[in-house]
Amino acid sequence: MLEIPIDSLRKLPHKAEYRAKSGQANAVVQYKRDTIIVYAICDSLKRQCEYYETMAMTYKEAYEGLQSLVQEEKEQRSNPVKTALISFLVGVVIGILLTIIVKLKFKKI
């Protein structure tokens, strides 16, 4: 914890700052005109953020891979209505042809 009286901050020369360290945490306090600026860094939190960023990127890449795979599967899959309609039409044509063939054979006999 860093406690600095506001009067001490106001008396700081230009570009001067207070620094404090506690374990892996660092803090820098500056006073510029009427603004107090605080920078704080914690190594363990920084590593944790980097870990989660890496995990998020891994998950994003896996998701994009699965998304493209699903798209490919969707494009390769045939439409069942179209398949049924084609099968029905082929059946009708084969039925007509068989009827013609059977009639021609019985006329010859």
Backbone as JSON, one array per atom type, in Angstrom:
{
  "sequence": "MLEIPIDSLRKLPHKAEYRAKSGQANAVVQYKRDTIIVYAICDSLKRQCEYYETMAMTYKEAYEGLQSLVQEEKEQRSNPVKTALISFLVGVVIGILLTIIVKLKFKKI",
  "N": [[0.85, -1.17, 0.0], [0.51, 2.21, -0.8], [0.82, 5.28, 0.56], [0.39, 8.62, 0.1], [0.62, 11.95, 0.96], [-1.45, 14.57, -0.34], [-0.38, 17.12, -0.49], [2.34, 16.63, -0.65], [2.51, 15.51, -3.16], [1.87, 17.69, -4.76], [4.08, 19.26, -4.43], [6.04, 18.07, -5.85], [8.76, 18.1, -8.2], [8.81, 18.81, -11.76], [8.22, 15.96, -13.79], [8.91, 14.23, -11.74], [8.33, 11.46, -9.5], [6.51, 9.22, -7.31], [7.44, 6.04, -6.19], [6.59, 2.67, -5.46], [6.95, -0.61, -4.11], [5.65, -3.8, -3.59], [6.09, -6.95, -2.9], [5.37, -8.63, -5.8], [4.11, -6.54, -6.94], [4.02, -3.32, -8.36], [3.96, 0.23, -8.08], [3.46, 3.45, -9.42], [3.28, 6.85, -8.89], [2.26, 9.95, -10.1], [2.11, 13.52, -10.37], [0.55, 15.75, -12.36], [-0.05, 18.89, -13.4], [-3.29, 19.43, -12.58], [-3.89, 16.82, -12.1], [-3.77, 13.53, -10.84], [-1.82, 10.8, -11.52], [-1.74, 7.34, -11.68], [0.13, 4.47, -12.0], [-0.01, 1.03, -12.05], [1.34, -2.18, -11.65], [1.31, -5.69, -11.69], [3.15, -8.53, -11.55], [2.28, -11.24, -11.42], [-0.41, -11.04, -12.1], [-0.14, -10.02, -14.64], [1.09, -12.18, -15.96], [-1.0, -14.0, -15.7], [-2.98, -12.76, -17.28], [-1.71, -12.91, -19.78], [-1.69, -15.68, -20.08], [-4.47, -16.23, -20.23], [-5.08, -14.8, -22.55], [-3.67, -16.28, -24.44], [-5.02, -18.73, -24.21], [-7.57, -17.92, -25.04], [-7.05, -17.27, -27.7], [-6.36, -19.8, -28.66], [-8.81, -21.15, -28.31], [-10.38, -19.63, -30.03], [-9.2, -20.16, -32.54], [-9.73, -22.92, -32.68], [-12.52, -22.85, -32.71], [-12.98, -21.48, -35.13], [-11.93, -23.37, -36.88], [-13.71, -25.53, -36.48], [-16.02, -24.29, -37.33], [-15.53, -23.89, -40.07], [-15.36, -26.57, -40.83], [-17.99, -27.45, -40.33], [-19.3, -25.88, -42.22], [-18.26, -26.97, -44.6], [-19.29, -29.58, -44.4], [-21.98, -29.01, -44.57], [-22.17, -28.02, -47.17], [-21.49, -30.31, -48.62], [-23.5, -32.11, -48.04], [-26.42, -33.5, -49.43], [-29.58, -32.23, -50.57], [-32.44, -33.52, -49.07], [-35.07, -33.42, -50.08], [-34.68, -32.83, -52.75], [-33.29, -35.14, -53.53], [-35.29, -37.08, -53.08], [-37.21, -36.25, -54.94], [-35.82, -36.56, -57.39], [-35.4, -39.33, -57.28], [-38.06, -40.23, -57.38], [-38.84, -39.31, -59.95], [-37.05, -40.77, -61.57], [-37.98, -43.33, -60.98], [-40.56, -43.17, -62.1], [-39.92, -42.84, -64.82], [-38.55, -45.27, -65.32], [-40.64, -47.03, -64.8], [-42.43, -46.37, -66.9], [-40.86, -47.08, -69.11], [-40.55, -49.88, -68.64], [-43.21, -50.65, -68.84], [-43.72, -50.14, -71.56], [-41.87, -51.91, -72.73], [-42.84, -54.4, -71.81], [-45.43, -54.42, -73.04], [-44.69, -54.44, -75.73], [-43.44, -56.94, -75.91], [-45.56, -58.71, -75.35], [-47.23, -58.24, -77.52], [-45.86, -59.37, -79.63], [-46.04, -62.05, -79.18]],
  "CA": [[0.0, 0.0, 0.0], [1.3, 3.44, -0.93], [0.07, 6.43, 1.04], [1.13, 9.86, -0.18], [-0.2, 13.14, 1.2], [-1.66, 15.34, -1.56], [0.54, 18.26, -0.49], [3.65, 16.13, -1.11], [2.41, 15.34, -4.62], [1.88, 19.02, -5.39], [5.43, 19.85, -4.31], [6.98, 17.32, -6.69], [9.23, 18.8, -9.38], [8.32, 18.28, -13.05], [8.64, 14.6, -14.14], [9.25, 13.43, -10.56], [7.25, 10.53, -9.19], [6.66, 8.32, -6.17], [7.42, 4.63, -6.58], [6.5, 1.74, -4.33], [6.94, -2.01, -4.51], [5.22, -4.71, -2.54], [6.13, -8.27, -3.53], [5.47, -8.53, -7.26], [3.32, -5.39, -7.37], [4.73, -2.04, -8.44], [3.07, 1.38, -8.27], [4.12, 4.72, -9.71], [2.31, 7.93, -8.76], [2.75, 11.23, -10.62], [1.17, 14.63, -10.29], [0.74, 16.64, -13.5], [-1.02, 19.99, -13.31], [-4.33, 19.15, -11.58], [-4.26, 15.41, -12.26], [-2.93, 12.51, -10.22], [-1.71, 9.65, -12.42], [-1.25, 6.17, -10.95], [0.42, 3.28, -12.8], [0.18, -0.13, -11.17], [1.64, -3.41, -12.39], [1.53, -6.86, -10.85], [3.71, -9.56, -12.44], [1.47, -12.45, -11.46], [-1.62, -10.72, -12.88], [0.29, -9.88, -16.03], [1.25, -13.55, -16.47], [-2.34, -14.59, -15.78], [-3.61, -12.17, -18.46], [-1.07, -13.5, -20.97], [-2.17, -17.06, -20.17], [-5.85, -16.21, -20.72], [-5.05, -14.35, -23.95], [-3.25, -17.44, -25.23], [-6.14, -19.69, -24.21], [-8.64, -17.36, -25.87], [-6.63, -17.41, -29.1], [-6.47, -21.23, -28.97], [-10.24, -21.46, -28.46], [-10.87, -18.94, -31.23], [-8.73, -20.93, -33.69], [-10.48, -24.18, -32.7], [-13.88, -22.52, -33.11], [-12.97, -21.18, -36.56], [-11.73, -24.65, -37.57], [-14.97, -26.26, -36.43], [-16.99, -23.56, -38.15], [-15.26, -24.21, -41.48], [-15.71, -27.97, -41.01], [-19.45, -27.51, -40.42], [-19.67, -25.3, -43.51], [-17.94, -27.96, -45.62], [-20.27, -30.67, -44.26], [-23.26, -28.49, -45.04], [-22.09, -27.93, -48.63], [-21.4, -31.65, -49.2], [-24.74, -32.83, -47.8], [-27.42, -33.24, -50.46], [-30.9, -31.85, -50.11], [-33.26, -34.73, -49.09], [-36.24, -33.22, -50.95], [-34.18, -32.95, -54.13], [-32.99, -36.56, -53.73], [-36.57, -37.8, -53.18], [-37.84, -35.87, -56.21], [-35.08, -37.23, -58.47], [-35.7, -40.77, -57.19], [-39.43, -40.41, -57.85], [-38.85, -39.14, -61.4], [-36.36, -41.93, -62.15], [-38.92, -44.45, -60.85], [-41.63, -42.99, -63.09], [-39.35, -43.11, -66.16], [-38.3, -46.72, -65.41], [-41.96, -47.66, -64.89], [-42.94, -46.17, -68.27], [-40.05, -47.91, -70.01], [-40.91, -51.28, -68.42], [-44.55, -50.85, -69.4], [-43.57, -50.18, -73.02], [-41.18, -53.15, -73.07], [-43.77, -55.51, -71.58], [-46.48, -54.37, -74.06], [-44.1, -54.86, -77.01], [-43.17, -58.38, -75.86], [-46.82, -59.45, -75.43], [-47.78, -58.09, -78.87], [-45.12, -60.29, -80.51], [-46.42, -63.45, -78.91]],
  "C": [[0.89, 1.23, 0.0], [0.42, 4.61, -0.5], [0.93, 7.67, 0.85], [0.2, 11.04, 0.1], [-0.29, 13.98, -0.08], [-0.72, 16.54, -1.63], [1.91, 17.85, -1.0], [3.63, 15.96, -2.64], [2.51, 16.69, -5.32], [3.27, 19.65, -5.38], [6.46, 19.13, -5.19], [7.46, 18.17, -7.86], [8.71, 18.11, -10.65], [8.98, 16.93, -13.35], [9.11, 13.77, -12.95], [8.05, 12.54, -10.23], [7.56, 9.76, -7.92], [6.57, 6.9, -6.69], [7.33, 3.79, -5.32], [6.42, 0.32, -4.88], [6.53, -2.85, -3.32], [5.13, -6.1, -3.17], [6.34, -8.13, -5.03], [4.69, -7.34, -7.81], [4.16, -4.13, -7.32], [3.7, -0.94, -8.66], [3.92, 2.62, -8.5], [3.03, 5.8, -9.66], [2.97, 9.22, -9.22], [1.67, 12.29, -10.44], [1.5, 15.57, -11.44], [-0.39, 17.65, -13.51], [-2.05, 19.68, -12.22], [-4.74, 17.68, -11.59], [-3.26, 14.52, -11.55], [-2.97, 11.29, -11.13], [-1.08, 8.5, -11.64], [-1.06, 5.03, -11.95], [0.67, 2.14, -11.84], [0.36, -1.38, -12.02], [1.86, -4.53, -11.38], [1.96, -8.0, -11.78], [2.82, -10.79, -12.54], [0.18, -12.21, -12.25], [-1.29, -10.58, -14.36], [0.46, -11.26, -16.67], [-0.1, -14.22, -16.65], [-3.08, -14.05, -17.01], [-3.02, -12.76, -19.74], [-1.55, -14.94, -21.18], [-3.59, -17.09, -20.76], [-5.94, -15.72, -22.17], [-4.65, -15.51, -24.87], [-4.36, -18.47, -25.33], [-7.27, -19.2, -25.11], [-8.3, -17.5, -27.35], [-6.74, -18.87, -29.54], [-7.93, -21.61, -29.21], [-10.81, -20.83, -29.73], [-10.46, -19.71, -32.48], [-9.49, -22.25, -33.82], [-11.91, -23.94, -33.17], [-13.96, -22.25, -34.61], [-12.77, -22.45, -37.38], [-13.01, -25.47, -37.61], [-16.03, -25.6, -37.31], [-16.77, -23.85, -39.63], [-15.6, -25.67, -41.78], [-17.23, -28.15, -41.16], [-19.93, -26.96, -41.76], [-19.4, -26.29, -44.64], [-18.94, -29.12, -45.6], [-21.62, -30.23, -44.84], [-23.28, -28.44, -46.57], [-22.09, -29.31, -49.27], [-22.72, -32.42, -49.06], [-25.75, -32.47, -48.89], [-28.76, -32.92, -49.82], [-31.82, -33.08, -50.17], [-34.5, -34.59, -49.98], [-35.83, -33.38, -52.41], [-33.91, -34.42, -54.45], [-34.28, -37.36, -53.9], [-37.25, -37.5, -54.51], [-37.15, -36.55, -57.39], [-35.37, -38.73, -58.46], [-37.1, -41.07, -57.72], [-39.49, -40.31, -59.38], [-38.16, -40.3, -62.11], [-37.26, -43.15, -62.09], [-40.04, -44.37, -61.88], [-41.12, -43.34, -64.49], [-39.1, -44.61, -66.33], [-39.62, -47.46, -65.52], [-42.55, -47.54, -66.29], [-42.18, -47.05, -69.24], [-40.39, -49.39, -69.86], [-42.29, -51.6, -68.99], [-44.49, -50.97, -70.92], [-42.92, -51.5, -73.44], [-42.1, -54.36, -72.91], [-44.85, -55.55, -72.65], [-45.92, -54.85, -75.41], [-43.84, -56.35, -77.02], [-44.47, -59.17, -76.0], [-47.49, -59.31, -76.79], [-47.11, -59.07, -79.83], [-45.57, -61.72, -80.33], [-47.73, -63.72, -79.51]]
}
